Amino acid sequence: MTIRITGLNSGLDTESIITELTKVASNKVDKIKSNQKKHELKQDKWKELNSKVVKFYKGTLSNLRFDSAFSKKTTSSTNSDAVSIVTSTSAMNSTQSLDITQLAKSGYLTGGAVNTSSTISSTTTMESLGVAEGGTIRLKFGTGDEYETVDVDVDTSDTMTSLLKKINAAESSSGYKVNASFDYTSNRFYIASAETGAAQSFSIDEDNSTLGSDALKLLGLSTSEDAENAAVHQDGQDSAITLNGVKYTNNTNVYEINGLTITANQVASDITLTTKNDTSGIFETIKSFIKEYNELIEEMDTLYNADDCDDYDVLTADQEDEMTEQEIEDWNKKIDEGLLSGDSILGNVKNSMKKVMLSTYTLTNAKGESVLGSLSYFGIATGNYFNTEENERGKYHIDGDADDEETSGNEAKLENFIATDPDLVASFFKNLASDLYSKLGDLMKSTDFSSSFTLYEDKAMKTQYEKYSTELKEAQEDLTELEDKYYDKFAAMETALSKLNSQTSSLAGMLGTS
C-alpha cells in the first residue's frame, strides 16, 4: 500500500481534491461492483427457485403420470388390536376372514436365582460365585434330530460382563444366536433366541457341557429337577393363522399374502378384513400436487410482479455509514425482491405452466360416455380474479377441501368422482401431469446458454459474471492510474513550492545580513 504525505508546502487537502477529481472513475468502479453483486444475487435467486421446480418435476409431478399414484388401497379390520395390515397396490378389493391361532415366540431360558452372600455386579468373577474349574457351555439350536451346537468357553476369571459377551457372540454354522443378559436385582440370567420361531429353539446341553453340572447349577443355568434354583426353559414357537379357511405358519408374526402384509398381534378369531380403494389417499395425492403447484406459481408471480430494483445499487460502506440499520435493511430488501422483476424467462415459465393447467382432455367415464375433462370439471379452479390478491390469482382451490377456507363449503366434486369413477380421475390427472412434465422438461433442456434441468441461462449468467470481473479489474486499474497521475502533479507542485520557499528564505537571509 502506497503511503502519500501531501500538502506540506501548499497547505491544500490534496486527498479530498483528488477524490473529487477522480469521482467519475470511482463511481464507475462502484457501479460495476454493484452490478456484479446484483447479478450474483440474481443467480442465487434463480438457483433457489430452480431447485424447487426440479424437486416438483422429479417428485410429485413425475409420480402423478403413472397408475401407481391412483392405485391406492386400504384394508380395515374388525379387530385392529389383534392384527395390523399394510395394503399394497396389487391387493384385490375383497372381504376376507381371519383367525390368529398362535403367535411366534422366541426360545427362552429364565435362569434360577444365583445364591450368593455377596452382591453380584458386572465385575463379579465366576470363581467368586463358586465355579472352581473352567469349561464350556454347549448351546444346542433346533428341535428333534436336526440341531446345531456351539460351545461357549468359560474361565474362572471371567466376569459377568465378559461371560455375557461370550454368550452373545456365540453363533452356530447356520447363524443361530442368542441374546443374554443378567438382572442384578433378581440375580438371574435371561437368555432368548435372537429370532422367533420353532427353528430358533435352543437349550443348554448339560450332558455335553464340560463346565460341569455343579457349576451350571451354581449359575442358575441348569434345568435339572434336582437343582434348587432350576432354570425354566421355553421352546421357540411358530405363528399360525387361518385366512379364508387356509392355514399358514411362519417363524415370525408377519405374513405377506396376495398384496397384504398381515402382522398378528394377538390370538383372536372371527376377524373380518375389508380391502377397497383408498379414496382419501387418492384425494391427498391430488391435493399434494395442487399444493406444490400453488406454492411454485405464487412464488413465480411474486418475483415477476415485484417492483424492479434498477434504481437501487448495492450500498457502499460509506453509504451505509450515513444510514440507519432499518434504512439499510429496507434498501437491501428492495433489491432482493426486485431481482427477477419482469424477467422474460421467468414470465415464459410461469405462463407455460398456467397454460398447461387450463388443458381439456376427452375422457371416457364409467358409463362409456365421452366427457371433456378439465380441472374445473372436477371442482378445481382459481379464485375470483377481483377478490384475489395479484400474486395468488394463479393458485387453484379444490371444492370441498376441508383445509381451504374459500371452498370448504362447496360440493366435493373431486371426492365424489374418486368414489364413483376413479378411473376417470386417474385418466385426467395422468394426462395433465404428463403434459406439464413434458413442458417443464422442454424448458429445462440443455442449451448453449443453460445446463440440463435448469430453467434459467446459468451458463450465460456465469459468462456475464466473469465479464463483470474483467470490467471491474480494468476500471480499478484506470482509477489507480488516474489517481497516480494527479498525485504526481500535486507532488510536482509541492516540490516547486518547496524550492520557491527555500529560495525566498535564502534571499531574505541575504537581505538581512546586508
N, C-alpha and C positions, 0 to 999 in steps of 0.2 A: 504494500500500500504506500503510495507516494504521500509524503508529508510536505505541505507547502506552507511557508511563512510569508505572508504578503501584507502590503500596506504599511510597511515600517517607515518609509520615507514620505509617501503621499498621504498617509492617514486615511486612505479610502478603504471601505469594506469590500474588498475585492471579491470575496466569496459570494456575497449577495449579488454583486453586479454580474459576475459570470453566470450565476444561477439564472438570473433574468435573461441574460443574452443567449443562454442555451435552453431556454424553456421550451421552445418548439420541439427541439430534438429530444428533450427529456420526456415531454408529453407523448411523443411518438413511441418511445420505449414503453411507457406505462400503458399506452393503448394496445400495443402488441401483447404485452403481458396479460392484460385484461381479456383480450380476445382469445388468447390461448387457454387461459384458465376457464373461461366460459365454455370454450369448445370441449375442454376436458370434462367439465361438469355435465355437458350435454351428452357426451359419450357414456358417462356413468348413469345418467337418467335413462338412456336407451338400453343399456345393459340390464338394468333392473327390470324395465318393462318387458324386454325381450325374454328374460328368464321366466317370467310369469306366463307369457304366451306359450313358450316351449313346454312348460310343465303342463299346461292345459291341453296342448296339442298332443303330447305323448301319453298323457294320462287319461283323464275323463273323456275327452273328445275321441281319442283313439278307441277306447273300450266301448263307447256307445255305438260303434259301427257294427258290432257283432251280436249274434243271437244270445251269447252268454250274458250280456248285460240285461236281457229281459227274461231269461230262463230261470228266474229265481224261484225257489221252492221253500216251503216251511212245513214243519211237522209238529203237530200238537199232541200231547199225551194226557190221558185221563189220570195219570199218577206221575206228576213231574218230580216228586221226591224219590221215586223208585228208579226212574230212568231219565236220561237226558239224550237228546237227539240232535245231530248235525246233519242237515239235508243238503245234498249236492244237486246240481242242475240235472243230473241223469236220473234222479229218483222219479218214480211214477206217482201220479196222483192216485191215491188209494186210501182205503181204511183197513188196518191190519190188527190182529190180536196178538198179544204178547204175554208170556208168563216168564218170570225170572225165578228159577227153582234153586239156584245155587250161585254163590259169589266166589270168585277166585280168592285164594288166600296164600300167604307165604308159609313156607315151613318155619316152625318157630320152636325155640327152646328157651324156657324160663328157668334159669338156674336156681338151685336151692340157696338159702341164706348161708353165707360163709361165716362159720362160727369162729370168732376170734375175740380175745380180750382187749385188743388194741384197735384203735381207729384205722380203717383202711383208707389209703389215699392213692393218688396216681403214682407215687414213688414207692409204694409198698412192694417188696420183693416176694417172689414165690417162696423163697427159703423162710422168710419171716412168717409165712402162712402155714408152714409145716411141710412143704414139699422138699423132701430130703434129697431126691435124685432127679436129674433131668430126664427127658424122654420126648415122645411125640404124642400129639393128639391127632387121631385119624378122623377126618371128616368124610362121611360117606354120602354121596349125592345120588338120587334116583330111587326107584322102587323095584321090588322083586329081584329078578336075576340080572336086570340091566342097571348097573350103577358104576360110578367112578369114585375114586378116592384121592385125597390129597392129605399129606401129613404136615402138621404144624410143629416145628421144633420148639421145645420149652426148656429153658435153662433155669436153674435155681436162682440165678442173679437177675432174671427178667423181672421188670417192674410191671405194674398193671398197664402202664402206657405202652411199654414195648411188647407185652403179650397181646394186647388188643390190636396193635399194629400188625403183628404177625398173622393173627387170625383173619383180619380184614384183607390182608394181601394174598392169602391163600386162594388158589384158583385151579380148578380141575382142567383136564385136557380140552374139554368142550366149553370151558368158560364159566362153569358154575362157581358161584361165590356166595359168601355170607356177609352180613353186616353185624358186628358185635359191639356191645357197649357194656359198661359196668356202672350200676347205680350205687353210688357211695352212701346213699341214705338207707336203702334196704339191703345193701351188701350182696347184690345178686348180679350174675351175668345174664344178659339178654342177647340172644343170637337169632337172627332171622335170615332166611334165604334172600338173596339180592333181588329176586323177582318172584312173582306169584305163579301158581300153577302146580299141578301134581308132579310134573317132571322136576320141579325145583325142590322137592322134598330133600331133607338132609337129616343126618343123625350123627352122633358121636359113636364110632365103632369102638366100644370099650374093650372088646376081646383082642383087637389088633392095635390098640394104642399102647405104646411102650412106656408112657408116663406112669402107668400103674393105676389100678382101681382105687387104692387108698388116696392117691393124690387127686384123682378126679372127684372123689367124694369130698375131700377137703375143700376143693374149689366149687363144690355145688354143681358139678357138671355131669354127675352120674345119675342115670335113671334107674339104677338098681333098686329093687324093693327094700333091700336091707340098709340102704343109705338113710341116715337120719334126716338129711337135708336133700332129698332126691329132687332132681330136675324134672320139670314137666315138659313133655315133648308133644308137638302137634305137626302132622304131615301137611305138606302143601296141598292145595286143592284147586281144581279147575272150576271155572264158572260154567253154568248151564242155563240156556234159555230155550223157550219154545216159541217160535214165530210162525203163526198161521199153521199150527199143527206139526211143524218140523222142528226137531231138536237140534240145537247147535251147542258145541262146547268150545272153550278157549282157555288158554293159560292166563289170560287177563280178563278184565271185565268189559273190554271194548270189542265190539263186533262191527265189521263193515259188510253190510248186506244190501245189495241192489240199490246203491246210491245213498243209503242211510248209514251213519256212524252211530251205533247204539251203545251207550255206556250204562251198564247195570250198576245201580247204587244200593238197592235193597231187594230182598226176596219179596216178590209180590206176584199176584195173579190177576187175570181178567183186565189187563191194561189194553186200552184201545189207542192205536196210533193213526192219526189222520194227516195225510200229506196232500198239499194243494199248492196252487200258485201263490206266491208271496206278493200280493198286490201292493202292500205297503213298501216292500223292498224295491219294486219297480218304480213306484212313485218317488221314493227317496233318490233313486238313481237319476231320474229325470230332473228332480228338484236340485240335486247337486250340480248337474250340468248347467241348468239355468242360473244358479247362484254364481258359479265360476265365470260364466259368460258375462253376467251383470257386473261383476267386480272389475273385469277387464275393460268392458266398454265404458263404464263410468270413469275409470282412471284415464282412458284414452281421451274421452270427451273433455275431462277436466284439464288435462295437459294441453289439448289442442285449443280449447276455448279461452285459456288464460290470457291476460294482458301480456303483450310481448315485453321483453326486458332489454330492447335495443338501446334505450337511453340510460341504462344502468350498467356502468362499468364496475369491475371488481375494485373495491376500495383499496387505496394505498395506505401504508402505515400512517403517513401524515394526515390523510383524510380521516382515518379512524380516530386519531388523537383529538380531532375537533368535533367528534360526535359522541352522543351518549350511547350506552350499551343497547338501549331499546331502538335507537335510530339505526344502529349497525345491524341489529337483528332484523328489523323491518326491511332494510335495504337488501340484505342477503336473501331474505325470504322472497322478495320480489324477483330477484334473479332466478332463484330455484324454481319458482312456479312458472316462469315465462320461458324456460329454456326450449320447450317444444311447441310453443305457441304458433299456430298456423303452419306447422311443419307439413310439407306436402306428402312426405312418405307416410307419416302418421295418419294424415287425413285419408289417404288411399286405403290404408289397412283397416281403419275403423269403418269406413264406408263400404268396403268389400264384405266385411263381416256382417254388417247390418243388412246388406242386400241378400246375402245367403239366408239369413234368418227370416226373410219375407217369402221364401220359396213356397210353392204349392206343388203337390205331387198327386197324381192319380192313383188311388188305392182301391183295394177290394175289401169290403167289410165281411163280417161273419155270415151275412145273408147272401153273399155273392154279388152284391151291388157295387158299382163304381162310385167312389166319392172323391171329392177334391180335398185333400188333407193339407192343413196349414197349422201353424201354432195357434191361431185364433180359433180354428175349428175344434181344437182340444181345450179351449178355455185358457189360453196363454196369450197375453197381449201386453203392450207397453201402456203406461199410464196416460191419462188425459193430457194432451200437449200443453194446454193453457194453465192447468193446475199443477204442473210438474216442474221442478227446478230444471234449468237448462241442461245440466250435466247428468241428469237422471232420466232424461226422456228416452234414452235408448235401452233402459232396463225393462225386463219382462216380469210380469206378475202372473201367478197361477191361481185361477179361480178356486176358491175353497181351501186354499192353503192356510192352515191354522196359524202359521208363523208370519203371515203377511197381513198387516192391519188394513191395507187398502182393499184386499179382495177375499179375505177370510169368510165374509158373509155371502159370497156369490155361490152359485151352484157349482159343485165339484165335478166339472165335466171330465177332467183328466182321470180322476179316480174312478168315475163311472165307466169310462171307456176301458180302463185297465181291467176292471172287474168283469165287464161284459164282452169285450173284444180285444184281448191283449195283443193278438197278432197284428191288428190294425195299428195299434200304438207303436209296436215294435217296428213295423214296416216304415212308418213315417219317420220316426226318430233315427233309424239306421240310415235312411236316405239323407236326412238333414245333416247328421253328423258326418257322413261320407263326403258330402259336398263342401261343408265347412272345413273339414280336414284337408280336402284336396286344394281348396282355395288358399288356406294358410300355408300348405306345403309349397304351392307355387310362389307365394310371396316370400318364402324363406329359402328359395333355391340359391345356390352359389352363383355369383356373377363376378365380373371383373371388379366390381365395387363392393361386394359383400361376400361373407363366408356362408356356408350352408347352415341352416337352422337359424338364420339371422334376418330379421325384418329390415334393419337399417343398413346403411352403407358403411359398415365398420372399416373396411379396407380403405375407402376414400377418406374417412374421418381420421384414420391413422396417418395417412399421407398428408392431410391438411395440418395435423398437429406437428408433424416434422417440418412442414413448410414454415409454420409459425416460429419454430425453434431457429430456423435459418434466418428468418427476418429479424428476430429478436437479437441474434448474435450480431448481425450487420448493423442494426440500429444502435446497439450498445457500443460497437466499435466507432461508429460515426459520432456518437455523443462524446466518447472519450477523446477522439481526435479533435473535435471542436473545442472541448474544454482545455485540452493541452495547448491549442492554438491561442486561445485568449489568455491563458496563464503565461505563455511565452511573451505575449505582447505586454502584459502588465509587468512582467518581470523585467523586460527591457526598459519600460518606463521607470520602474523603481531604480534600476541601475543608473539611468541617465540622471534622475533626481539626486541620487547619491553622489554622483560625480559633481553635479552642479553645487550641491551643498558643500562638498569638500572644497571646491574652487572658491566659493563665496567665503568660506571660513578662512582660507589662506589669504585672500585679498584683504579681508577685514583685519587679519593679523598684521599684514604688511603696512596697511594704512595706520594702524595703531602705533607701530614702532617708529614711524617717521615723524 
